[in-house]
Amino acid sequence: MALLEDLKWRYATKKMNGEAVPQEKLNYILEAARLAPSTSGLQPYKILVVTDKQKLEDIKKIANNQSQVVDGSHLLIWVAWDHFDEAKAEEILLRTGKERGMPAENSIAYKNMLVSKYGPQGKQWQADRMAKQAYISFGLALAAAAEQKVDATPMEGFDNEALDKYLGLNGWKSVVMMPIGYRDEEGDWLVKHKKFRLPMDEFVEVIK
């Protein structure tokens, strides 16, 4: 039941107080994100951690001046492959196979199957699929932050193209951001508001 209590505690923090998140808590959150499931085990995403004050100020402008970007302790940015990258997929599958003691030809055959599946769908479809995988990791990081009593704000309200250009991304696309830190009890208008979610009988429909 502890996780449910942690999720009841968390909310999309609107104002943070600048207090630093301890390294061990940051590591815990990142490890939870790393251990997330992903399609074919490819992990077609990674996390960029930004703490440089000038970079955060620049990114804040790209993110519609949302203050959590600069008031938080760290800014975590999930970026995903901008298409199904055959070379990256082959490398990861070969490493996975080696770790599991499997023949290299098995990994190559599986990669070729993925190429035949993803290739005809086009690069936009591929990019969307890669981004969806990043959200699984993102969700686990949100839960891990709540478990550590670290505030976090899911953030899609930014100019993806501008951020990609600013970060100099090549072969990757920004997906979603998460400032982490600690809530400003006095400055956050949302902190005292009751959490609302649809009741279970509306949220879940059992198909018989």
C-alpha positions in Angstrom: 0.0 0.0 0.0 3.0 2.3 0.4 3.2 3.1 -3.3 -0.5 4.2 -3.4 0.1 6.6 -0.5 3.1 8.0 -2.3 1.1 8.6 -5.4 -1.7 10.3 -3.4 1.1 12.6 -1.9 2.5 13.6 -5.3 1.1 16.3 -7.6 2.3 18.3 -10.5 4.4 20.8 -8.5 4.0 24.3 -9.9 6.6 26.1 -7.8 9.8 24.7 -6.3 12.0 26.2 -3.6 15.5 25.6 -5.1 16.5 23.0 -2.5 18.9 20.4 -3.9 17.8 16.8 -4.3 20.5 14.5 -2.7 22.5 12.5 -5.2 21.3 9.2 -3.8 17.7 10.1 -4.4 18.5 11.3 -7.9 20.3 8.0 -8.5 17.3 6.1 -7.3 14.9 7.9 -9.6 17.3 7.4 -12.6 17.7 3.7 -11.8 13.9 3.2 -11.7 13.8 4.9 -15.1 16.6 2.7 -16.5 14.9 -0.5 -15.3 11.7 0.3 -17.2 10.4 -2.2 -19.8 10.8 -1.2 -23.4 9.8 -2.8 -26.7 12.2 -5.7 -27.5 14.5 -4.4 -24.7 15.9 -1.7 -27.0 15.6 1.2 -24.6 15.3 3.6 -27.6 15.6 6.6 -25.3 17.9 8.2 -22.8 17.8 10.8 -20.1 19.6 14.1 -20.1 20.2 15.6 -16.7 20.7 19.4 -16.7 21.8 21.5 -13.7 23.8 24.3 -15.3 22.0 27.5 -14.4 22.5 29.3 -17.7 21.3 26.3 -19.6 18.2 26.1 -17.4 17.4 29.7 -18.0 17.7 29.1 -21.7 15.5 26.1 -21.5 12.9 27.9 -19.4 12.4 30.3 -22.3 11.8 27.3 -24.6 9.4 25.9 -22.0 7.0 28.8 -21.9 8.8 30.3 -18.9 7.6 27.6 -16.5 9.5 28.4 -13.3 10.0 24.8 -12.2 12.7 24.5 -14.9 15.0 26.9 -13.0 13.5 26.6 -9.4 14.0 22.8 -9.3 17.1 20.9 -8.4 17.6 19.0 -11.6 15.9 19.0 -15.0 15.5 15.5 -16.5 14.8 15.4 -20.2 13.8 12.2 -22.0 15.0 12.0 -25.6 14.2 9.1 -28.0 15.4 7.9 -31.3 14.0 10.0 -34.1 13.5 6.9 -36.2 14.1 3.1 -35.9 17.9 3.2 -35.9 19.0 -0.2 -37.3 22.6 0.2 -36.2 21.6 1.1 -32.6 19.1 -1.7 -32.5 21.7 -4.2 -33.7 24.3 -3.1 -31.2 21.9 -3.4 -28.3 20.5 -6.7 -29.4 24.0 -8.1 -29.8 25.0 -6.9 -26.3 21.8 -8.4 -24.9 22.5 -11.7 -26.6 26.1 -11.8 -25.4 25.0 -11.1 -21.8 22.5 -14.0 -22.1 25.0 -16.3 -23.8 23.0 -16.5 -27.0 24.5 -16.8 -30.5 25.1 -13.6 -32.4 23.1 -14.9 -35.4 20.0 -15.0 -33.2 20.3 -11.3 -32.4 20.9 -10.4 -36.0 17.9 -12.5 -37.1 15.7 -10.7 -34.5 17.0 -7.3 -35.7 16.1 -8.2 -39.3 12.6 -9.1 -38.2 12.2 -5.7 -36.5 13.5 -3.9 -39.6 10.9 -5.7 -41.7 8.2 -4.7 -39.3 9.2 -1.1 -38.6 10.7 -0.1 -42.0 7.5 0.1 -44.0 5.8 2.2 -41.4 7.9 5.3 -42.1 10.0 7.5 -39.9 7.2 9.5 -38.3 5.5 6.3 -37.1 8.8 5.0 -35.9 9.6 8.2 -34.0 6.1 8.1 -32.3 6.7 4.5 -31.3 10.1 5.3 -29.8 8.6 8.2 -27.9 5.9 6.0 -26.4 8.6 3.8 -25.0 10.2 6.8 -23.3 6.9 7.5 -21.5 7.0 4.1 -19.7 10.4 5.0 -18.3 9.0 8.5 -17.4 6.1 7.1 -15.5 8.3 4.9 -13.4 10.6 7.8 -12.6 7.6 9.8 -11.5 6.6 7.0 -9.1 10.1 6.6 -7.8 10.3 10.4 -7.1 7.1 10.2 -5.1 8.5 7.2 -3.2 11.6 9.3 -2.3 9.3 12.3 -1.4 10.9 14.3 -4.2 8.5 16.6 -6.1 8.4 16.3 -9.9 6.5 18.0 -12.6 5.5 16.2 -15.9 6.2 18.8 -18.6 5.2 18.6 -22.3 4.7 22.4 -22.6 7.8 23.3 -24.6 9.0 23.8 -28.1 10.4 20.4 -29.0 12.1 21.6 -32.2 13.7 24.5 -30.4 14.9 22.3 -27.6 16.4 19.8 -30.0 18.3 22.5 -31.8 19.5 24.1 -28.5 20.7 20.7 -27.2 22.3 19.8 -30.6 20.4 16.5 -30.8 21.3 14.4 -33.8 19.3 11.2 -34.3 17.3 11.9 -31.1 14.2 13.9 -30.4 13.1 15.4 -27.1 9.9 13.8 -25.7 9.1 15.0 -22.2 10.8 16.8 -19.3 10.7 16.4 -15.5 12.0 19.1 -13.2 12.6 17.6 -9.8 13.0 19.3 -6.4 10.9 20.3 -3.5 7.6 22.2 -3.4 7.5 25.8 -2.3 4.7 25.6 0.2 4.0 29.4 0.1 4.5 30.0 -3.6 2.7 27.1 -5.2 -1.0 27.8 -5.8 -1.8 24.1 -6.3 -0.2 22.6 -3.1 -3.2 23.1 -0.9 -5.8 21.9 -3.5 -7.4 18.5 -3.0 -6.2 15.9 -5.5 -9.0 14.8 -7.9 -9.2 11.6 -10.0 -12.2 9.9 -11.5 -13.7 7.3 -9.2 -12.8 3.7 -9.9 -16.2 2.8 -11.3 -15.8 5.5 -14.0 -12.1 4.9 -14.6 -12.3 1.1 -15.0 -14.7 -0.7 -17.2 -14.9 -4.5 -16.9 -15.7 -6.1 -20.3 -17.7 -9.3 -19.8 
